[in-house]
Amino acid sequence: MNSDPLSSQGGDAVVPVSALNRAIGNLLERSFPLVWVSGEVSNFTRAASGHWYFSIKDAQAQMRCVMFRGRAQYAEFTPREGDKIEVRALVTMYEPRGELQLNVEAVRRTGQGRLFEAFLRLKAQLESEGLFAPGRKRALPAHPRAIGIVTSLQAAALRDVLTTLCRRAPHVPVIVYPAPVQGAGVGAKLAAMVEAANARREVDVLIVCRGGGSIEDLWAFNEEVLARAIAASALPVVSGVGHETDFTIADFAADVRAPTPTAAAELVSPQRVLLLRDLDHRHAALARGFGRMMERREQQLDWLARRLVSPAERLERQRVHLRQLAMRLVSAAARPAREARARFAMAQLRWRRLRPDPGAEREHLMRVAQRLRAAQGSRHERETARVSELSARLQVLSPRRTLERGYAALIDTQTGRALRAPGALKPKRALTVHLAEGSADVLLADVQPRLSDEF
């Protein structure tokens, strides 16, 4: 199905201008994909809404452009009148005025894409060789005796660095190794100055710097010859190229990267005020230490003076000491005998306390035997009385006593069980009768149960 609103109408049909412009716009968007277009900026305007409106032109033609705020806010720079740029855009139609325009999605300076690709290739190559390895980075000297600067004598960055060094460390001499910072063959000249500074050995640290600019302006600091010279430098190198957002190959090859030339000067220079303050603190600490040492020496001298005595007094002290030693010797000689006597007396006392007494033990045995006999007699009497009591109770409860009173016990001969009810007596049934004087086997001839007991 054809979606073109004009294709369904004949050649004599009349269409509104808006429909015609819309159809042309759709045709342009389908026919021209996103494309990079280069040219010079003119009539640049930033609207209050944040959108950019400008034209891009060359010697033969120009084209209107629009870059909406959503994409313009991510641009790395703001184009200025006369800048050579490249835009990545879509060809569209502005329908209200019927004007052809480029809808810009990205913008870069002319040649920046190729330069950036070359930058990335060289960075990857040198990084693979280990020129950027953290292990080869050298520390900056805390108190450099002299500072070297590799830059152009006409560069504004040189004035900023010198001003900063004069303010922070006016006592440190500065040596400038002049070299151009922009143009053809500049990288080799900068590298030659780095090598010259290393050969002359006049400074302890080296600053390689220049001010900000475009990628083309800073390209000398992206050259391989300079990067290798910095990596091979025996002096610590601080790179201060461009602004904080600018990165060059020299930054990665240097021992320290500073965001600006001024920051590079601050990194390599100790601040004179802080040094003087630290010197005052150290002087005060040294004075306090010297004073304490003198006090200790004086105290030691007093102690030695108190120990210094006359020979007569020293002899008297030695005689007293000898008497004390003699008394201690006598006491020490008598001490083993005293201790032995004390141990003997203690052992004798313990022996006397633990020695057995036959008479006392005999009396104790007699008392125990007497108590044992008394206990046995008492227990025999109690057991005899209890046996008599149990015998009497047994006699009272004995079945034989019951039989002696005239009763008899009937036992079923077959089952061996005692018969208690008349209903258990059957004719012709064999029974055993137990009497007081013996027992007899009987056979029942007839049984006549009674309804009530009669005694």
Contacts in CASP RR format, 6 or more apart in sequence:
PFRMAT RR
TARGET T0000
AUTHOR 0000-0000-0000
METHOD contacts of the structure
MODEL  1
MNSDPLSSQGGDAVVPVSALNRAIGNLLERSFPLVWVSGEVSNFTRAASG
HWYFSIKDAQAQMRCVMFRGRAQYAEFTPREGDKIEVRALVTMYEPRGEL
QLNVEAVRRTGQGRLFEAFLRLKAQLESEGLFAPGRKRALPAHPRAIGIV
TSLQAAALRDVLTTLCRRAPHVPVIVYPAPVQGAGVGAKLAAMVEAANAR
REVDVLIVCRGGGSIEDLWAFNEEVLARAIAASALPVVSGVGHETDFTIA
DFAADVRAPTPTAAAELVSPQRVLLLRDLDHRHAALARGFGRMMERREQQ
LDWLARRLVSPAERLERQRVHLRQLAMRLVSAAARPAREARARFAMAQLR
WRRLRPDPGAEREHLMRVAQRLRAAQGSRHERETARVSELSARLQVLSPR
RTLERGYAALIDTQTGRALRAPGALKPKRALTVHLAEGSADVLLADVQPR
LSDEF
2 8 0 8 1.000
4 23 0 8 1.000
4 26 0 8 1.000
5 15 0 8 1.000
5 19 0 8 1.000
5 22 0 8 1.000
5 23 0 8 1.000
6 13 0 8 1.000
6 15 0 8 1.000
6 19 0 8 1.000
6 20 0 8 1.000
6 23 0 8 1.000
9 15 0 8 1.000
18 95 0 8 1.000
21 93 0 8 1.000
21 95 0 8 1.000
21 98 0 8 1.000
22 93 0 8 1.000
22 95 0 8 1.000
24 93 0 8 1.000
24 98 0 8 1.000
25 92 0 8 1.000
25 93 0 8 1.000
25 95 0 8 1.000
28 91 0 8 1.000
28 92 0 8 1.000
28 93 0 8 1.000
28 100 0 8 1.000
29 90 0 8 1.000
29 91 0 8 1.000
29 92 0 8 1.000
31 91 0 8 1.000
32 90 0 8 1.000
32 91 0 8 1.000
33 90 0 8 1.000
34 88 0 8 1.000
34 89 0 8 1.000
34 90 0 8 1.000
34 105 0 8 1.000
35 88 0 8 1.000
35 89 0 8 1.000
35 91 0 8 1.000
36 86 0 8 1.000
36 87 0 8 1.000
36 88 0 8 1.000
37 56 0 8 1.000
37 63 0 8 1.000
37 86 0 8 1.000
37 87 0 8 1.000
37 89 0 8 1.000
37 102 0 8 1.000
38 56 0 8 1.000
38 58 0 8 1.000
38 84 0 8 1.000
38 85 0 8 1.000
38 86 0 8 1.000
38 87 0 8 1.000
38 110 0 8 1.000
39 56 0 8 1.000
39 57 0 8 1.000
39 58 0 8 1.000
39 84 0 8 1.000
39 85 0 8 1.000
39 86 0 8 1.000
39 110 0 8 1.000
40 56 0 8 1.000
40 57 0 8 1.000
40 58 0 8 1.000
40 82 0 8 1.000
40 83 0 8 1.000
40 84 0 8 1.000
40 85 0 8 1.000
41 54 0 8 1.000
41 55 0 8 1.000
41 56 0 8 1.000
41 79 0 8 1.000
41 80 0 8 1.000
41 81 0 8 1.000
41 82 0 8 1.000
41 83 0 8 1.000
41 84 0 8 1.000
41 85 0 8 1.000
42 54 0 8 1.000
42 55 0 8 1.000
42 56 0 8 1.000
42 57 0 8 1.000
42 62 0 8 1.000
42 81 0 8 1.000
42 82 0 8 1.000
43 53 0 8 1.000
43 54 0 8 1.000
43 55 0 8 1.000
43 81 0 8 1.000
44 52 0 8 1.000
44 53 0 8 1.000
44 54 0 8 1.000
44 79 0 8 1.000
44 80 0 8 1.000
44 81 0 8 1.000
45 52 0 8 1.000
45 53 0 8 1.000
45 54 0 8 1.000
46 52 0 8 1.000
46 78 0 8 1.000
47 53 0 8 1.000
49 69 0 8 1.000
50 69 0 8 1.000
50 72 0 8 1.000
50 73 0 8 1.000
51 66 0 8 1.000
51 67 0 8 1.000
51 68 0 8 1.000
51 69 0 8 1.000
51 72 0 8 1.000
52 65 0 8 1.000
52 66 0 8 1.000
52 67 0 8 1.000
52 72 0 8 1.000
52 79 0 8 1.000
52 104 0 8 1.000
53 64 0 8 1.000
53 65 0 8 1.000
53 66 0 8 1.000
54 65 0 8 1.000
54 79 0 8 1.000
55 62 0 8 1.000
55 63 0 8 1.000
55 64 0 8 1.000
55 65 0 8 1.000
56 62 0 8 1.000
56 63 0 8 1.000
56 65 0 8 1.000
56 85 0 8 1.000
56 87 0 8 1.000
56 102 0 8 1.000
57 63 0 8 1.000
63 100 0 8 1.000
63 101 0 8 1.000
63 102 0 8 1.000
64 94 0 8 1.000
64 99 0 8 1.000
64 100 0 8 1.000
64 101 0 8 1.000
64 102 0 8 1.000
65 87 0 8 1.000
65 89 0 8 1.000
65 101 0 8 1.000
65 102 0 8 1.000
65 104 0 8 1.000
66 94 0 8 1.000
66 101 0 8 1.000
66 102 0 8 1.000
66 103 0 8 1.000
66 104 0 8 1.000
67 75 0 8 1.000
67 87 0 8 1.000
67 103 0 8 1.000
67 104 0 8 1.000
67 105 0 8 1.000
67 107 0 8 1.000
68 103 0 8 1.000
71 104 0 8 1.000
71 105 0 8 1.000
71 106 0 8 1.000
75 106 0 8 1.000
75 107 0 8 1.000
76 108 0 8 1.000
77 107 0 8 1.000
77 109 0 8 1.000
79 85 0 8 1.000
79 107 0 8 1.000
83 109 0 8 1.000
84 109 0 8 1.000
84 110 0 8 1.000
85 107 0 8 1.000
85 108 0 8 1.000
85 109 0 8 1.000
85 110 0 8 1.000
86 107 0 8 1.000
86 108 0 8 1.000
86 109 0 8 1.000
86 110 0 8 1.000
86 111 0 8 1.000
86 112 0 8 1.000
86 113 0 8 1.000
87 102 0 8 1.000
87 104 0 8 1.000
87 106 0 8 1.000
87 107 0 8 1.000
88 104 0 8 1.000
88 105 0 8 1.000
88 106 0 8 1.000
88 107 0 8 1.000
89 102 0 8 1.000
89 103 0 8 1.000
89 104 0 8 1.000
89 105 0 8 1.000
90 102 0 8 1.000
90 103 0 8 1.000
90 105 0 8 1.000
91 100 0 8 1.000
91 102 0 8 1.000
91 103 0 8 1.000
92 100 0 8 1.000
92 101 0 8 1.000
92 102 0 8 1.000
92 103 0 8 1.000
93 99 0 8 1.000
93 100 0 8 1.000
93 101 0 8 1.000
94 100 0 8 1.000
94 101 0 8 1.000
109 214 0 8 1.000
109 215 0 8 1.000
109 216 0 8 1.000
111 216 0 8 1.000
112 214 0 8 1.000
112 215 0 8 1.000
112 216 0 8 1.000
115 215 0 8 1.000
115 216 0 8 1.000
115 219 0 8 1.000
115 222 0 8 1.000
116 215 0 8 1.000
118 222 0 8 1.000
119 215 0 8 1.000
119 222 0 8 1.000
119 249 0 8 1.000
122 222 0 8 1.000
122 224 0 8 1.000
122 227 0 8 1.000
122 249 0 8 1.000
123 249 0 8 1.000
123 252 0 8 1.000
126 132 0 8 1.000
126 224 0 8 1.000
126 227 0 8 1.000
126 228 0 8 1.000
126 231 0 8 1.000
126 249 0 8 1.000
126 252 0 8 1.000
126 253 0 8 1.000
127 252 0 8 1.000
130 136 0 8 1.000
131 227 0 8 1.000
131 228 0 8 1.000
131 231 0 8 1.000
131 252 0 8 1.000
131 253 0 8 1.000
132 252 0 8 1.000
132 253 0 8 1.000
136 231 0 8 1.000
137 255 0 8 1.000
137 256 0 8 1.000
138 236 0 8 1.000
138 255 0 8 1.000
139 236 0 8 1.000
139 255 0 8 1.000
140 205 0 8 1.000
140 236 0 8 1.000
140 238 0 8 1.000
140 255 0 8 1.000
140 256 0 8 1.000
140 267 0 8 1.000
140 268 0 8 1.000
141 204 0 8 1.000
141 205 0 8 1.000
141 236 0 8 1.000
142 270 0 8 1.000
143 270 0 8 1.000
143 275 0 8 1.000
144 172 0 8 1.000
144 203 0 8 1.000
144 204 0 8 1.000
144 205 0 8 1.000
144 268 0 8 1.000
144 269 0 8 1.000
144 270 0 8 1.000
145 172 0 8 1.000
145 173 0 8 1.000
145 203 0 8 1.000
145 204 0 8 1.000
146 172 0 8 1.000
146 173 0 8 1.000
146 174 0 8 1.000
146 175 0 8 1.000
146 202 0 8 1.000
146 203 0 8 1.000
146 204 0 8 1.000
147 165 0 8 1.000
147 169 0 8 1.000
147 172 0 8 1.000
147 173 0 8 1.000
147 174 0 8 1.000
147 175 0 8 1.000
147 203 0 8 1.000
147 204 0 8 1.000
147 205 0 8 1.000
147 206 0 8 1.000
147 207 0 8 1.000
147 268 0 8 1.000
147 269 0 8 1.000
148 174 0 8 1.000
148 175 0 8 1.000
148 176 0 8 1.000
148 177 0 8 1.000
148 197 0 8 1.000
148 202 0 8 1.000
148 203 0 8 1.000
148 205 0 8 1.000
148 206 0 8 1.000
148 207 0 8 1.000
149 158 0 8 1.000
149 161 0 8 1.000
149 162 0 8 1.000
149 174 0 8 1.000
149 175 0 8 1.000
149 176 0 8 1.000
149 177 0 8 1.000
149 206 0 8 1.000
149 207 0 8 1.000
149 209 0 8 1.000
150 177 0 8 1.000
150 179 0 8 1.000
150 190 0 8 1.000
150 193 0 8 1.000
150 194 0 8 1.000
150 197 0 8 1.000
150 206 0 8 1.000
150 207 0 8 1.000
150 208 0 8 1.000
150 209 0 8 1.000
151 157 0 8 1.000
151 158 0 8 1.000
151 161 0 8 1.000
151 176 0 8 1.000
151 178 0 8 1.000
151 179 0 8 1.000
151 181 0 8 1.000
151 207 0 8 1.000
151 208 0 8 1.000
151 209 0 8 1.000
151 210 0 8 1.000
151 261 0 8 1.000
152 158 0 8 1.000
152 178 0 8 1.000
152 179 0 8 1.000
152 180 0 8 1.000
152 181 0 8 1.000
152 182 0 8 1.000
152 210 0 8 1.000
153 176 0 8 1.000
153 178 0 8 1.000
155 181 0 8 1.000
155 209 0 8 1.000
155 210 0 8 1.000
155 211 0 8 1.000
156 211 0 8 1.000
157 209 0 8 1.000
157 210 0 8 1.000
157 211 0 8 1.000
157 212 0 8 1.000
157 240 0 8 1.000
157 242 0 8 1.000
157 261 0 8 1.000
158 176 0 8 1.000
158 209 0 8 1.000
158 261 0 8 1.000
160 260 0 8 1.000
160 261 0 8 1.000
160 262 0 8 1.000
160 265 0 8 1.000
161 207 0 8 1.000
161 209 0 8 1.000
161 261 0 8 1.000
161 262 0 8 1.000
161 264 0 8 1.000
161 265 0 8 1.000
162 174 0 8 1.000
164 262 0 8 1.000
164 265 0 8 1.000
164 266 0 8 1.000
164 269 0 8 1.000
165 172 0 8 1.000
165 174 0 8 1.000
165 265 0 8 1.000
165 269 0 8 1.000
168 265 0 8 1.000
168 266 0 8 1.000
168 269 0 8 1.000
168 270 0 8 1.000
168 271 0 8 1.000
168 272 0 8 1.000
169 269 0 8 1.000
169 270 0 8 1.000
169 271 0 8 1.000
169 272 0 8 1.000
169 275 0 8 1.000
170 272 0 8 1.000
171 272 0 8 1.000
172 269 0 8 1.000
172 270 0 8 1.000
175 197 0 8 1.000
175 202 0 8 1.000
175 203 0 8 1.000
177 193 0 8 1.000
177 194 0 8 1.000
177 196 0 8 1.000
177 197 0 8 1.000
178 193 0 8 1.000
179 186 0 8 1.000
179 189 0 8 1.000
179 190 0 8 1.000
179 192 0 8 1.000
179 193 0 8 1.000
180 186 0 8 1.000
180 189 0 8 1.000
180 220 0 8 1.000
181 190 0 8 1.000
181 210 0 8 1.000
181 211 0 8 1.000
181 220 0 8 1.000
181 221 0 8 1.000
182 210 0 8 1.000
182 217 0 8 1.000
182 220 0 8 1.000
183 220 0 8 1.000
185 220 0 8 1.000
185 223 0 8 1.000
186 220 0 8 1.000
186 223 0 8 1.000
187 220 0 8 1.000
187 221 0 8 1.000
187 223 0 8 1.000
187 225 0 8 1.000
187 226 0 8 1.000
188 223 0 8 1.000
188 225 0 8 1.000
188 226 0 8 1.000
190 208 0 8 1.000
190 220 0 8 1.000
190 221 0 8 1.000
190 226 0 8 1.000
190 229 0 8 1.000
191 223 0 8 1.000
191 225 0 8 1.000
191 226 0 8 1.000
191 228 0 8 1.000
191 229 0 8 1.000
191 230 0 8 1.000
192 229 0 8 1.000
194 206 0 8 1.000
194 208 0 8 1.000
194 226 0 8 1.000
194 229 0 8 1.000
194 230 0 8 1.000
194 233 0 8 1.000
194 237 0 8 1.000
195 229 0 8 1.000
195 233 0 8 1.000
197 203 0 8 1.000
197 206 0 8 1.000
197 233 0 8 1.000
197 235 0 8 1.000
198 233 0 8 1.000
198 234 0 8 1.000
198 235 0 8 1.000
203 235 0 8 1.000
204 235 0 8 1.000
204 236 0 8 1.000
205 235 0 8 1.000
205 236 0 8 1.000
205 237 0 8 1.000
205 238 0 8 1.000
205 268 0 8 1.000
206 233 0 8 1.000
206 235 0 8 1.000
206 236 0 8 1.000
206 237 0 8 1.000
206 238 0 8 1.000
207 237 0 8 1.000
207 238 0 8 1.000
207 240 0 8 1.000
207 261 0 8 1.000
207 264 0 8 1.000
207 265 0 8 1.000
207 268 0 8 1.000
208 221 0 8 1.000
208 226 0 8 1.000
208 230 0 8 1.000
208 237 0 8 1.000
208 238 0 8 1.000
208 239 0 8 1.000
208 240 0 8 1.000
208 241 0 8 1.000
208 250 0 8 1.000
208 254 0 8 1.000
209 239 0 8 1.000
209 240 0 8 1.000
209 241 0 8 1.000
209 258 0 8 1.000
209 261 0 8 1.000
209 264 0 8 1.000
210 218 0 8 1.000
210 221 0 8 1.000
210 240 0 8 1.000
210 241 0 8 1.000
210 242 0 8 1.000
210 261 0 8 1.000
211 241 0 8 1.000
211 242 0 8 1.000
211 243 0 8 1.000
211 260 0 8 1.000
211 261 0 8 1.000
212 218 0 8 1.000
212 241 0 8 1.000
212 242 0 8 1.000
212 243 0 8 1.000
212 246 0 8 1.000
213 242 0 8 1.000
213 243 0 8 1.000
213 246 0 8 1.000
218 241 0 8 1.000
218 242 0 8 1.000
218 246 0 8 1.000
218 248 0 8 1.000
220 226 0 8 1.000
221 239 0 8 1.000
221 241 0 8 1.000
221 248 0 8 1.000
221 249 0 8 1.000
221 250 0 8 1.000
221 251 0 8 1.000
222 248 0 8 1.000
222 249 0 8 1.000
222 250 0 8 1.000
223 249 0 8 1.000
224 249 0 8 1.000
226 249 0 8 1.000
226 250 0 8 1.000
226 253 0 8 1.000
227 249 0 8 1.000
227 250 0 8 1.000
227 252 0 8 1.000
227 253 0 8 1.000
228 253 0 8 1.000
230 237 0 8 1.000
230 239 0 8 1.000
230 250 0 8 1.000
230 253 0 8 1.000
230 254 0 8 1.000
231 253 0 8 1.000
236 255 0 8 1.000
236 256 0 8 1.000
237 253 0 8 1.000
237 254 0 8 1.000
237 255 0 8 1.000
237 256 0 8 1.000
238 254 0 8 1.000
238 255 0 8 1.000
238 256 0 8 1.000
238 257 0 8 1.000
238 258 0 8 1.000
238 264 0 8 1.000
238 267 0 8 1.000
238 268 0 8 1.000
239 248 0 8 1.000
239 250 0 8 1.000
239 251 0 8 1.000
239 253 0 8 1.000
239 254 0 8 1.000
239 256 0 8 1.000
239 257 0 8 1.000
239 258 0 8 1.000
239 264 0 8 1.000
240 251 0 8 1.000
240 257 0 8 1.000
240 258 0 8 1.000
240 259 0 8 1.000
240 260 0 8 1.000
240 261 0 8 1.000
240 263 0 8 1.000
240 264 0 8 1.000
241 248 0 8 1.000
241 250 0 8 1.000
241 251 0 8 1.000
241 261 0 8 1.000
242 260 0 8 1.000
242 261 0 8 1.000
243 259 0 8 1.000
243 260 0 8 1.000
244 259 0 8 1.000
244 260 0 8 1.000
251 257 0 8 1.000
256 267 0 8 1.000
258 264 0 8 1.000
258 266 0 8 1.000
258 267 0 8 1.000
309 317 0 8 1.000
395 401 0 8 1.000
399 409 0 8 1.000
400 436 0 8 1.000
403 409 0 8 1.000
403 434 0 8 1.000
403 435 0 8 1.000
403 436 0 8 1.000
404 436 0 8 1.000
406 435 0 8 1.000
406 436 0 8 1.000
408 433 0 8 1.000
408 434 0 8 1.000
408 435 0 8 1.000
409 418 0 8 1.000
409 433 0 8 1.000
409 434 0 8 1.000
410 418 0 8 1.000
410 419 0 8 1.000
410 425 0 8 1.000
410 431 0 8 1.000
410 432 0 8 1.000
410 433 0 8 1.000
411 417 0 8 1.000
411 418 0 8 1.000
411 419 0 8 1.000
411 431 0 8 1.000
411 432 0 8 1.000
411 433 0 8 1.000
411 434 0 8 1.000
412 418 0 8 1.000
412 419 0 8 1.000
412 424 0 8 1.000
412 429 0 8 1.000
412 431 0 8 1.000
412 432 0 8 1.000
413 430 0 8 1.000
413 431 0 8 1.000
413 432 0 8 1.000
413 441 0 8 1.000
414 430 0 8 1.000
416 432 0 8 1.000
419 425 0 8 1.000
419 431 0 8 1.000
422 447 0 8 1.000
422 449 0 8 1.000
422 450 0 8 1.000
423 447 0 8 1.000
423 449 0 8 1.000
425 431 0 8 1.000
425 444 0 8 1.000
425 447 0 8 1.000
425 449 0 8 1.000
426 444 0 8 1.000
426 447 0 8 1.000
427 444 0 8 1.000
427 445 0 8 1.000
427 446 0 8 1.000
427 447 0 8 1.000
428 443 0 8 1.000
428 444 0 8 1.000
428 445 0 8 1.000
429 443 0 8 1.000
429 444 0 8 1.000
430 441 0 8 1.000
430 442 0 8 1.000
430 443 0 8 1.000
431 441 0 8 1.000
431 442 0 8 1.000
431 443 0 8 1.000
431 444 0 8 1.000
432 439 0 8 1.000
432 440 0 8 1.000
432 441 0 8 1.000
432 442 0 8 1.000
433 439 0 8 1.000
433 440 0 8 1.000
433 441 0 8 1.000
433 442 0 8 1.000
END
